[in-house]
Amino acid sequence: MKTSLYKSTITNFIITTFLVLGIGIGFSQEEQVGGVLSTTTVQTLNFDRNGTKIPYTITTQENRIYSATFKQSKENKENFERMESPALVSKMITINSEIDSTLNKRIILRYKKRLADTFELVPTEKGFQIEVDGNLIDYAVESGVYAIDAASKNFFVIDEFDVVD
């Protein structure tokens, strides 16, 4: 009598364990998978104002949201194929000057990142230029005006704000 009770308890424990694991694995498989990446970079640049170099600091905070969706395979109905989608990139560019507070601005730049995109911030005489995969934005720091070339106008979404100190 003692032996059969012991065997049934172990059997019930094993069955319950596998049942819980099976349900957990089934619910853990989602159709959408995502991830987030956040980085911050700081650069100090100068622009020329009537022969005087005015320093300013650019802080770039980047946030990427990666998403992927899955669809059922046509060849094998038990498998799923991953469909890649571009990452959504948001960059908050903060321009800060300790010498002239009228230069303080925030720019929110959004675009869809492709696999081989590169983000470059290059200093110019009047400010800086942003280049992403051949798409250009010129920003004049003193006037606070940005210019997008015609080919890039549908690539970027830009919002600009004055910084309140």
C-alpha positions as CSV (number, residue, x, y, z in Angstrom):
1,M,0.0,0.0,0.0
2,K,2.8,2.4,0.9
3,T,4.6,1.7,-2.4
4,S,1.6,2.5,-4.7
5,L,0.9,5.8,-2.9
6,Y,4.5,6.9,-3.3
7,K,4.5,6.0,-7.1
8,S,1.3,7.9,-7.7
9,T,2.6,11.0,-6.0
10,I,5.7,11.0,-8.1
11,T,3.7,10.4,-11.2
12,N,1.3,13.2,-10.4
13,F,4.3,15.5,-9.7
14,I,5.9,14.7,-13.1
15,I,2.7,15.1,-15.0
16,T,1.9,18.4,-13.3
17,T,5.4,19.7,-14.0
18,F,5.3,18.9,-17.7
19,L,1.8,20.4,-18.0
20,V,2.9,23.7,-16.4
21,L,6.0,23.9,-18.6
22,G,4.0,23.1,-21.8
23,I,1.5,25.9,-21.0
24,G,4.3,28.3,-20.2
25,I,6.1,27.7,-23.4
26,G,3.0,28.0,-25.4
27,F,2.1,31.4,-24.0
28,S,5.7,32.7,-24.3
29,Q,5.7,32.5,-28.1
30,E,4.6,35.9,-29.3
31,E,3.9,37.1,-32.8
32,Q,5.7,40.4,-32.3
33,V,9.1,40.7,-30.7
34,G,10.7,44.1,-29.9
35,G,13.6,45.7,-28.3
36,V,14.9,49.1,-27.3
37,L,18.3,50.7,-27.5
38,S,19.2,54.1,-25.8
39,T,22.5,55.9,-26.1
40,T,23.9,59.4,-25.4
41,T,26.8,61.2,-27.0
42,V,28.3,64.6,-26.3
43,Q,30.3,66.8,-28.6
44,T,31.8,70.3,-28.2
45,L,31.9,72.4,-31.3
46,N,32.6,76.1,-32.3
47,F,31.1,78.5,-34.7
48,D,32.4,81.8,-35.9
49,R,30.7,85.0,-34.9
50,N,32.4,88.1,-36.2
51,G,35.9,86.5,-35.9
52,T,35.2,85.1,-32.5
53,K,34.8,81.4,-31.9
54,I,31.8,80.6,-29.8
55,P,31.8,77.2,-28.2
56,Y,28.6,75.1,-27.8
57,T,27.9,71.6,-26.7
58,I,25.7,69.1,-28.6
59,T,24.2,66.2,-26.6
60,T,22.6,63.6,-28.8
61,Q,20.3,61.1,-27.0
62,E,19.2,58.3,-29.3
63,N,16.3,55.9,-28.7
64,R,15.7,53.0,-31.2
65,I,12.7,50.7,-31.1
66,Y,13.2,47.4,-32.9
67,S,10.2,45.4,-33.9
68,A,9.8,42.2,-35.9
69,T,6.7,40.3,-36.8
70,F,6.3,36.7,-37.7
71,K,4.1,35.0,-40.3
72,Q,3.3,31.3,-40.7
73,S,5.6,29.6,-43.2
74,K,3.9,28.4,-46.4
75,E,6.0,25.3,-46.7
76,N,5.7,24.1,-43.2
77,K,2.7,25.3,-41.2
78,E,4.4,24.6,-37.9
79,N,7.2,27.1,-38.5
80,F,7.1,30.9,-38.6
81,E,9.2,33.2,-40.8
82,R,10.5,36.4,-39.4
83,M,9.6,39.6,-41.3
84,E,12.1,42.3,-40.6
85,S,11.0,45.9,-40.3
86,P,13.2,49.0,-40.0
87,A,14.0,50.3,-36.5
88,L,12.2,53.5,-35.5
89,V,14.9,56.0,-34.4
90,S,14.3,59.1,-32.3
91,K,17.2,61.5,-31.6
92,M,17.0,64.4,-29.2
93,I,19.7,66.9,-30.1
94,T,20.3,69.5,-27.3
95,I,22.4,72.5,-28.2
96,N,23.7,74.3,-25.2
97,S,26.0,77.3,-24.9
98,E,27.4,78.7,-21.6
99,I,28.3,82.0,-23.3
100,D,25.0,82.8,-25.1
101,S,21.8,81.3,-23.8
102,T,19.9,82.3,-26.9
103,L,21.6,79.5,-28.7
104,N,20.1,76.8,-26.4
105,K,17.7,74.7,-28.5
106,R,16.3,71.1,-28.7
107,I,15.7,69.3,-31.9
108,I,13.8,66.1,-32.1
109,L,14.8,64.1,-35.2
110,R,12.9,60.9,-36.2
111,Y,13.5,58.5,-39.1
112,K,13.3,54.8,-40.0
113,K,16.7,53.2,-39.7
114,R,17.8,50.8,-42.4
115,L,20.4,48.1,-41.8
116,A,23.5,50.0,-43.0
117,D,22.6,53.5,-41.9
118,T,25.2,55.8,-40.3
119,F,24.5,58.9,-38.3
120,E,27.1,61.6,-38.6
121,L,27.2,65.1,-37.1
122,V,29.8,67.2,-38.9
123,P,30.7,70.8,-37.9
124,T,30.4,73.6,-40.4
125,E,31.3,77.3,-40.3
126,K,27.8,78.3,-39.2
127,G,26.8,75.3,-37.2
128,F,26.7,71.6,-38.0
129,Q,25.4,69.2,-40.6
130,I,23.6,65.9,-39.9
131,E,23.9,63.1,-42.4
132,V,22.0,59.8,-42.3
133,D,22.5,57.5,-45.3
134,G,23.0,60.4,-47.7
135,N,20.1,62.4,-46.3
136,L,21.3,65.9,-45.1
137,I,20.2,68.5,-42.7
138,D,22.1,71.8,-42.3
139,Y,21.7,73.6,-39.0
140,A,22.8,77.2,-38.4
141,V,23.4,77.6,-34.7
142,E,23.2,81.4,-34.4
143,S,20.0,81.8,-36.3
144,G,18.5,78.5,-35.2
145,V,17.4,77.6,-38.7
146,Y,17.7,74.2,-40.3
147,A,17.6,73.4,-44.0
148,I,16.8,70.0,-45.5
149,D,17.7,69.2,-49.0
150,A,14.8,68.3,-51.3
151,A,15.6,64.6,-51.5
152,S,15.6,64.2,-47.7
153,K,12.3,66.1,-46.9
154,N,10.3,62.8,-46.7
155,F,13.0,60.9,-44.8
156,F,13.2,63.0,-41.6
157,V,10.5,64.2,-39.2
158,I,11.8,67.2,-37.2
159,D,10.5,69.2,-34.2
160,E,12.4,72.1,-32.8
161,F,12.0,73.7,-29.3
162,D,13.6,76.5,-27.4
163,V,15.2,75.3,-24.2
164,V,13.8,76.9,-21.0
165,D,16.4,77.3,-18.3
